Amino acid sequence: MDIGEFIKNFATQFSVFVDNTHFRDLDEWSSLNAMAILNMISKKYAVVLKPEEMKETNSIQELFNLVNSKKGK
Amino acid sequence: MKFDIKFRAFRLGDEKFINLLREDEEMESKIGGVKRFVSLDRERSWINDLIMKDNNSIMYFAITMKNSDEMIGYVSISDINYRIGTCFWSGIKLSPTAGDGYGAQTTLLLLKYIFEELRMVRCTGVCQEENIQSLNLLTKIGFQKEGLMRKHIFKNGKYLNQWLLSFIDEDYVKLKMKYDL
């Protein structure tokens, strides 16, 4: 798993991102994006995150770390 | 689409959760109504009335996880007019600890009920001009802005503008296909 590829997949929902982007602070952010990103993570990384788990993350790096920690479990 | 949440009827005992939600200052500041201090007794009496009295023009739903009956929020529709098929949706109240995406899931589930069960043709919504996240959710779902209602509410010590939005049955056909509702 690679952070660059992860950001690219995340970015399909928005415009430009870096690893420390706090996605909740983005003007475009909504609950619908959260739903889409959970779905993206499930499909592309075969990791099913609980919405409550995602809620604990704020930056793309934190979300990446969470997904990475669950990969292969 | 697979939902993690479900709706259930209000029941006695829900007053504790609802009363606690009133203490969430951030959420309270984003809704339209006047901030009120409500006793647990009055909350219980209100819930009892909702359960026992028939009122066809308003409906409340408790939001829970699919595998639990514990409330994580609630939502309502009002001004239901069965003759012309219109209703008003005033927003969602969710626990601040509720997971990501549950607002969107609630919206989809509610619209499914409004258009597939109640057979409405139009749902009106409102949203504070500065509540960007809520506006994003509504417009991405397919609500159309109909206009900005200037100084429509008085909240947090000032007059606020509110967006007037609508979602109609044609919008629901697209939404149903997109999310496989």
Chai-1 contact restraints between the chains, C-beta under 6 A:
chainA,res_idxA,chainB,res_idxB,connection_type,confidence,min_distance_angstrom,max_distance_angstrom,comment,restraint_id
A,D27,B,I132,contact,1.0,0.0,6.0,A-B,restraint_1
A,S30,B,Q133,contact,1.0,0.0,6.0,A-B,restraint_2
A,S30,B,N136,contact,1.0,0.0,6.0,A-B,restraint_3
A,S30,B,L137,contact,1.0,0.0,6.0,A-B,restraint_4
A,S31,B,G101,contact,1.0,0.0,6.0,A-B,restraint_5
A,S31,B,G103,contact,1.0,0.0,6.0,A-B,restraint_6
A,S31,B,A104,contact,1.0,0.0,6.0,A-B,restraint_7
A,S31,B,L137,contact,1.0,0.0,6.0,A-B,restraint_8
A,L32,B,A104,contact,1.0,0.0,6.0,A-B,restraint_9
A,L32,B,L137,contact,1.0,0.0,6.0,A-B,restraint_10
A,L32,B,K140,contact,1.0,0.0,6.0,A-B,restraint_11
A,A34,B,D100,contact,1.0,0.0,6.0,A-B,restraint_12
A,A34,B,G101,contact,1.0,0.0,6.0,A-B,restraint_13
A,M35,B,G101,contact,1.0,0.0,6.0,A-B,restraint_14
A,M35,B,A104,contact,1.0,0.0,6.0,A-B,restraint_15
A,L38,B,G101,contact,1.0,0.0,6.0,A-B,restraint_16
A,P51,B,G99,contact,1.0,0.0,6.0,A-B,restraint_17
A,P51,B,D100,contact,1.0,0.0,6.0,A-B,restraint_18
A,P51,B,G101,contact,1.0,0.0,6.0,A-B,restraint_19
A,P51,B,Y102,contact,1.0,0.0,6.0,A-B,restraint_20
A,E52,B,G99,contact,1.0,0.0,6.0,A-B,restraint_21
A,M54,B,D100,contact,1.0,0.0,6.0,A-B,restraint_22
A,K55,B,G99,contact,1.0,0.0,6.0,A-B,restraint_23
A,K55,B,D100,contact,1.0,0.0,6.0,A-B,restraint_24
